[in-house]
Amino acid sequence: MFEEINVIRGTEIHRRTRFDPGSQLRTLMSEGPMSILGVEDCPEPRTAWLVTGYEEIRQVLGSDKFSAKLLWGGTAAGFTWPGFLTQYDPPEHTRLRRMVVSPFAVRRMEKFRSRIEQVIESALDDIEAIGGPVDFVPHFGWAVATTVTCDFLGIPRDDQADLSRALHASRAEKSGKKRVAAGNKYMTYIEQVVARTRRDPGDDMFGVVVQENGDEITDAELKGVAAFIMGAGGDQMARFLAAGAWLMAENADQFAVLRDTPEAVPDWLDEVVRYLTTDEKLTPRIAMEDVRIGDCVIKEGDTVTCSLLAANRQHFPGPEDRFDITRARPAHVAFGHGIHHCLGRPLAELVFRTAIPALTHRFPTLKLAEPDREIKLGHPPFDVEALLLDW
């Protein structure tokens, strides 16, 4: 049911020790917007490209000449996990996205706002009760992200802790067998939720999709959509919240502006999202025909990996490593671009806009508990393993 898939190239290139791109990626960024990573060893050798230019990435992601279908074992097998939207091409992608986009509408997000505020305040209450120093990865990042995402999906609170542990273990366990076992447990539970929702759909995301689309969406697709949103969305949200707390601790003066004069920085979230870019790159796209991107010709069958981190650090005025919360709405591709633009962006942004200001008000003196100790980043490259903060 659940097997490990390695589809992302350039993991080492995107590895960071702090917020900024590492030396390998910086070198590639300085050499131009398009780089050749090598030629794949497969029956029909093809070139693997890395795109670091902002406009070039938008061109790739906005083109219908590239396929998003999953790479399997180094070959373009055209395999797609049911419901995993990032692996679909039109017209299947168009059909499925149309059916699942409704729960993310602005009016529905507004109805969900009060619940998000309650989740965040509860997490901050728990942190305050524990007393510093506190590891903000589980107590802020995962606590907020998994609860919000599970509530949005309609997963009962009593089940959320076990589901979150299974999801995390499917990514973090060192043993391959344990990762697969955790993944199977996670997918089995999602399957049970789908069956329960079919019988009695509520007003959560599952219920809305079932009520509005009925038999048009299959159980396999519904299960995949839920697993994808929980797995990708919850994971990304947790990663961003932990990184955001870290960024706040190291830039207290800038976040004080957000706390004391929020009207002065209306676009602050775009700068935080751009600067952090916690989802550094996208899975490779496959050229379905020869296509020119910038000054380069991508041959049919070539693979193209888009570095969102590189693009977000280059496409704005000023030094690429400077964080400026007062920057006027910087352009960025942190949520992707084109038809695969992040489905959960409205939910993620609502959480971020609520959580970061709440953090600045609750803990205005937030700081690193051990400033001289290295903060370890795991896999994916910007996955903060532990973040001890005090106030």
Disulfide bonds with the S-S distance in Angstrom:
none
